[in-house]
Every structure is written in C-alpha cells, then in structure tokens.
C-alpha cells in the first residue's frame, strides 16, 4: 500500500497546526489549507488520499466542498469535522460520500483510528479496481474464440496464463497439463491452441478413458475399407482430422501400454499408418495431454511409459485447485452469476453477502465445475431476483467442526469492511430508511440494527 497523503481543510489555524503535527508524527504526508480555493489548488497539484474537512468554512460550506470533491476527485475519501452538533449535516455528509464524521472537540487518537479504517477501505478499493482491470487476463481473440474466460487474479492463475502465452508461440512443443478434476484443463488446452498460429486449424479433444481398447488404434490412426469386420469404408483417424491443428488427449494415463508405444512412435516420426494400409501419412499435429492423477505413480507401477511421459512433458502447466486460490472466488462468483443469469434471462438484483463469505470458506472438491453448477442451480431456484443461502443447498456454511471450511485472512479481503460498505450503500439507496434498507439487504430490521451497532453506524 502506498503512503497515505492527507489534506486538512479548516479555517482555524490552531487546529490545523495541531492535527498536522500529530499526523506528521504518525508517518502520514499532511498538507493544510485555510480556504476551499486554496484546497482545490492543492488537489489539482498533489495526489491526496484523505481530506479532513471542516463543515463551516469561508467561501462555501463543507457540504458544498464535499460535493465538489466527490464530483471532481471521486477516489478521495472525506472525513468531516464540525464544532456544531447538527444531525442533518451528518446525514447529508454521509449521503454525499463522507466516510467518517467527528464533532469538535475530538481525541486525536480517534482521528488516527478513523484514518486507519479509511486506509483499509482505500486498500480494498484499490484491490477491487485491480480486479476489475484484470478481470479477463486472456486476449480478446482467445475469449472470442473459445467463448469463455480464464478468470482470476491469484498468482497461480496468472502463472498459468503467462505459460499459455509463452508455449503457444512454440507451435510444435508438446504440453502436459496437470490439475484436479474440474480445474479447467481443456479450457487451458483450447487457449493454447487459439493463441497459437494453429488457431485456424482443428482442435480435437479426446477422452482417452472413454475409448474401448478394441477401437483405440482405429480411432487414432484410421483404417482402410475391409481392414476388419465392420470397416465398411475408409476412415480418417484423429491425427488426420487434427492435421495442422491440435490434438488434446485428456486423461492420457488411461491409455493402454500397447497404444502408448504407438503414440510415442508417431510423436517421434510425425507419421501415421491406417489399419490395413501400407502407406505412411505425414501428420502435423501438436499434442496437448492432460491428467488429474499422479502420473509418477503410474510410471512406478509400470502402467505408463516413462519415455512417453518425457516426450509429452516437454512443457508442463499445473492448474492449482480452487481451494489454493481463494482470492479468485469472489471474481468467479460475480462472473458466473452475471453470465448464467443472462443466459437464463433471469435478472438477479439482490445477493445475500453470506453466500460469497461461505464460498470463500468452502474447499470446493469439484473445483470450478462444482462452483459453476452450484451457481446455475441456485439461479434456477431463485425467486424475485434474489439469491439467498437457501438456494445453495450444496454449500456448507462455515462452522468450527466443518472440515470443508477455512478462515480467509485480511491479506485477501476484510469481510467485515465489505459488509459495512454494503450496509452503507443500502442505506444510501433507500434514503437512510432502515426498514427499506433491511428489505434491500434481505435481513430483518432487528438484524440491521445489530449490524449498525456493531459497525458504530449512527443514524
């Protein structure tokens, strides 16, 4: 987090000097102004994060200054101060976007605490802005081609995307993608294909575990008419179909040893021969393989050839499970709610904040596939544009004894701060009418009162 810069706008010189001296000692960068015209000159020349603003000023009052600041410098957070107890002014200041309000006199330690709270909000705001800017980290061409986005802001997913872009430029390099079921291995494979010079040719995906042993060779290499019973016509195999493009071999460890040796020979010779034919056919195919299992165990048990492994593993990309990149969960949730609701033509206008909090604490054994299916089912069950916890019957709420939950730290998100922000937004939208705000938040009036007391929000 960058250093916080503070501007104090107050026409009382003694107060300005006192608060500047105190905040300088706390390590903040502090500037002062006596009049609004002076303050706006400073704002135009300096980066300011927090404005400490008096309500009563010459030239224009503090509420007018607040309104103009929020219009011209919306990222600046404003703490209001006044020597006159005026509840209407407090409410108006909060409506205009002030984050704190202090009556004079106040303790400097309380002001420091308010600045620290505001600093946390600024940090969260910058995180959300970064997330928004990096919401889709794959090129527009890739998104348009595969019809989906690889979404995330975690180190693990950033590394996956970086590797995709680099290996895509070497069009003949074989790639091995590892990761648990549901992490998006085929999506990454398609991404490599569409980021490469092969994107105009065919991408063919094969699930090796779903092919009967008797048909394996015919499916891979094709056959001539009459080569065996039932071969009523010539048929091209997958290598010929994917010529010039990419052949994706999912669950490659399920391939039988006899086929492994034939696949290895094709990778080395770049030629295939149809069953029943004596003619070699040159093929230009990039192989991308994937597995959700520990391939080293298959090699140790003699179920997978080590030489084929080394040939496939020219470049490896590991996709981390969702539980190892929990900071991506709020982004994924937002994306899938918008995407799925639009596809179903069901508008979602209210979302219980407990849902995301619970999702962050849930381990998602089925990874992104489980999350997507969970959200789709919830949207189907939703009524009146509301997503509530009851729509997520498969989502386990966090408890002390629940092994599928974990506590998320402040290094990712301050959930109390997020809840406070949501409450303030609901109050703003409803004109600070608590009953209507509670209805908007889908909680009871009593529950809202408890939260207002918890977060020291006075109306």
Protein Blocks (a to p, Z undefined) as FASTA:
>chain_A
ZZdddddddfbfklmmmmmmmmmmnopacdddfbfklmmmmmmmpccfbdcddfbdghia
fklmmmmmmmmmmmbccddddfbdcfklmmmmmmnopabdcdddddfklmmmmmmmmmmm
mmmmmmmmmmmmmmpmcdfklmmmnopacedjbfklmmmmmmmmmmmmmmmbccddedde
hilpmmmmmmmmmmmmklmmccddddfklpcfklmmmmmnopaehkaghiabccddfklm
mgoiacddehkllpcfklmmmmmmmmmnopacdehiabdcddddddddddfbdfklmmmn
opacfklmmmmmmpccddddfklmmmlmmmmmmmmmmmmmmmnopacfbdcfklmmmmmm
pgolnlmmlmmmmmmmmmmmpghhiacfklmmmbccddfklmkbccddfklbcfklmmmm
mmmmmmmmnoopaklmmmmnopafklmmmmmmmnopaZZ
